Amino acid sequence: QVQLVESGGGLVQAGGSLRLSCVASGSDFSLNAMGWSRQAPGKQRELVATLTTGGSIKYGDSVKGRFTISTGNAKNTVYLQMNSLKPDDTAVYYCNAIATRYYMPRDYWGQGTQVTVSS
């Protein structure tokens, strides 16, 4: 199994910043991509940002120019720097990874971390 643990959520005022972190752990796996999605109450889960091990990055339209996804020196960690936060960014943010174990790629998800932006 691959475990994903998120941290860094919380309450922030509009215009503020937060940084989310996600660490992937487990045995016998290689990462293909990591990223973030979010789900607000009453809404569908939406893509926030993804980063492949080849360096390709994709952002959701609503966060372009405000959020930045990156990895640390340890490639099993992904960060999401969120700037100029808006109340509409309030959601549970989920870390996601595509990882290959024993030649089988599959999706893994973290438990989620709450981000609340007050107006």
Secondary structure as UniProt FT lines:
FT   STRAND          2..7
FT   STRAND          10..13
FT   TURN            14..15
FT   STRAND          18..26
FT   STRAND          30..39
FT   TURN            41..42
FT   STRAND          46..52
FT   TURN            53..54
FT   STRAND          57..59
FT   TURN            61..66
FT   STRAND          67..71
FT   TURN            75..76
FT   STRAND          77..82
FT   HELIX           87..89
FT   STRAND          91..101
FT   TURN            102..103
FT   STRAND          104..109
FT   STRAND          113..118
//
